[in-house]
Amino acid sequence: MTEARELVATLTRRGETVAAAESLTAGLVCATLAQVPGASAVLRGGLVVYATELKAALAGVDEALLAEHGAVHPDVAAQLARGARERCGATWGLGLTGVAGPDPQDGVAPGTVYVGISGPGVGTVRELAETGDRDTIRTASVRAAFVLLGEQLD
């Protein structure tokens, strides 16, 4: 993926690092970055928090937030990003949560995805409405996370 190569090059040049807390992508962000030669200089690690309770236990997402809104919510993505950044000691944290389908989750339609980023003076979330099968939605979510990070690095 071109975006992954560009991110690794830019992060390396800047001397910065990245980590991810991933739900629907289940490690695909980290795996995609790790395919790029030299990724070990910038990829700190990741948290696969597919199960809702692991979002709180591993990434520090507020349990009350999860109880009130469920796992697919913009604030969950923001807290996942912050948790990845803090727990992995990275410059940048990415947080991804959503529904890959084919069925809705907690009343949330397939293709609904939230991508969060946490970094120096930055904390934002982007909502996506993707279409397609599970693989298409997950791949589009990874690409969106890379684009969001790339925008912060420009």
C-alpha positions as CSV (number, residue, x, y, z in Angstrom):
1,M,0.0,0.0,0.0
2,T,1.5,3.3,-1.2
3,E,0.3,5.2,1.9
4,A,2.1,2.8,4.2
5,R,5.5,3.3,2.4
6,E,5.0,7.1,2.4
7,L,4.2,7.1,6.2
8,V,7.2,5.0,7.1
9,A,9.5,7.3,5.1
10,T,8.0,10.5,6.5
11,L,8.0,9.2,10.1
12,T,11.6,8.0,9.7
13,R,12.7,11.4,8.4
14,R,10.9,13.1,11.3
15,G,12.2,10.7,13.9
16,E,8.6,9.9,15.0
17,T,6.8,6.7,15.8
18,V,3.3,5.3,15.6
19,A,1.1,2.7,17.4
20,A,-2.4,1.6,16.9
21,A,-5.4,0.2,18.9
22,E,-7.5,-1.7,16.4
23,S,-10.9,-3.2,16.7
24,L,-12.5,-4.0,13.3
25,T,-9.1,-4.1,11.6
26,A,-7.7,-6.6,14.1
27,G,-4.1,-5.7,13.6
28,L,-4.2,-4.9,9.9
29,V,-2.9,-1.4,10.4
30,C,0.2,-2.7,12.1
31,A,0.6,-5.6,9.7
32,T,0.4,-3.3,6.7
33,L,3.0,-0.9,8.1
34,A,5.3,-3.9,9.0
35,Q,5.4,-5.0,5.4
36,V,7.4,-1.9,4.5
37,P,11.2,-2.3,4.8
38,G,12.4,0.0,7.6
39,A,9.1,-0.1,9.5
40,S,10.8,-1.2,12.7
41,A,12.2,2.3,13.1
42,V,8.8,3.8,13.4
43,L,6.2,1.1,14.3
44,R,6.1,0.8,18.1
45,G,3.4,-1.7,18.3
46,G,-0.3,-2.2,18.6
47,L,-3.3,-3.4,20.6
48,V,-5.8,-5.7,19.0
49,V,-9.0,-4.9,21.0
50,Y,-11.6,-6.8,19.0
51,A,-13.6,-7.7,22.2
52,T,-15.4,-4.7,23.8
53,E,-14.0,-5.4,27.3
54,L,-10.4,-5.3,25.9
55,K,-10.9,-1.8,24.7
56,A,-11.1,-0.8,28.4
57,A,-8.7,-3.3,29.8
58,L,-5.9,-2.8,27.2
59,A,-6.4,0.6,25.7
60,G,-8.0,2.5,28.6
61,V,-11.3,3.3,27.0
62,D,-13.8,4.5,29.6
63,E,-16.1,1.6,30.6
64,A,-19.0,4.0,31.1
65,L,-18.6,5.2,27.6
66,L,-18.7,1.7,26.3
67,A,-21.7,0.8,28.4
68,E,-23.6,3.9,27.3
69,H,-22.7,4.1,23.6
70,G,-21.2,0.7,22.7
71,A,-17.9,0.0,21.0
72,V,-18.7,1.9,17.7
73,H,-18.6,5.6,18.7
74,P,-16.3,8.5,17.8
75,D,-15.2,9.0,21.5
76,V,-14.2,5.3,21.6
77,A,-12.0,5.9,18.5
78,A,-10.4,8.9,20.2
79,Q,-9.7,7.0,23.4
80,L,-8.3,4.1,21.5
81,A,-5.9,6.4,19.7
82,R,-4.8,8.0,22.9
83,G,-4.5,4.6,24.6
84,A,-2.3,3.2,21.8
85,R,-0.1,6.3,21.9
86,E,0.4,6.2,25.7
87,R,0.7,2.5,26.2
88,C,3.1,2.0,23.3
89,G,5.1,5.1,24.0
90,A,4.6,6.4,20.4
91,T,4.5,9.9,19.0
92,W,1.3,9.1,17.2
93,G,-1.6,6.8,18.1
94,L,-4.3,5.5,15.8
95,G,-7.6,4.1,17.0
96,L,-10.1,2.3,14.8
97,T,-13.5,1.0,15.6
98,G,-16.5,0.1,13.4
99,V,-18.6,-2.5,11.8
100,A,-17.2,-4.5,9.0
101,G,-20.4,-6.5,8.5
102,P,-22.2,-8.2,7.2
103,D,-24.6,-7.7,10.1
104,P,-25.2,-4.5,12.2
105,Q,-23.5,-4.3,15.6
106,D,-25.5,-2.7,18.5
107,G,-27.8,-1.1,15.9
108,V,-24.9,0.4,14.0
109,A,-24.9,-0.3,10.2
110,P,-22.1,-2.2,8.5
111,G,-19.6,0.2,7.0
112,T,-19.8,2.7,9.9
113,V,-16.2,3.3,11.0
114,Y,-14.5,5.8,13.2
115,V,-10.8,6.5,12.9
116,G,-9.1,8.5,15.7
117,I,-5.6,10.0,15.9
118,S,-3.7,11.3,18.9
119,G,-0.4,13.1,18.7
120,P,1.4,16.2,19.7
121,G,-1.4,18.8,20.1
122,V,-3.7,16.7,17.9
123,G,-6.7,14.7,18.8
124,T,-9.4,14.2,16.1
125,V,-11.7,11.5,14.8
126,R,-13.0,10.9,11.2
127,E,-16.2,9.1,10.5
128,L,-16.4,6.9,7.4
129,A,-19.4,5.4,5.7
130,E,-17.9,2.5,3.6
131,T,-19.6,0.0,1.4
132,G,-18.6,-3.4,0.3
133,D,-17.7,-6.7,1.9
134,R,-15.8,-7.1,5.2
135,D,-12.4,-7.1,3.4
136,T,-13.2,-3.9,1.5
137,I,-14.4,-2.1,4.6
138,R,-11.4,-3.2,6.7
139,T,-8.9,-2.2,3.9
140,A,-10.6,1.1,3.4
141,S,-10.4,1.7,7.2
142,V,-6.7,1.1,7.2
143,R,-6.2,3.4,4.2
144,A,-8.3,6.1,5.9
145,A,-6.1,5.8,9.1
146,F,-3.0,6.3,7.0
147,V,-4.5,9.3,5.2
148,L,-5.5,10.9,8.5
149,L,-2.0,10.4,9.9
150,G,-0.4,11.6,6.7
151,E,-2.4,14.8,6.8
152,Q,-1.0,15.5,10.3
153,L,2.6,15.0,9.0
154,D,2.3,17.4,6.0
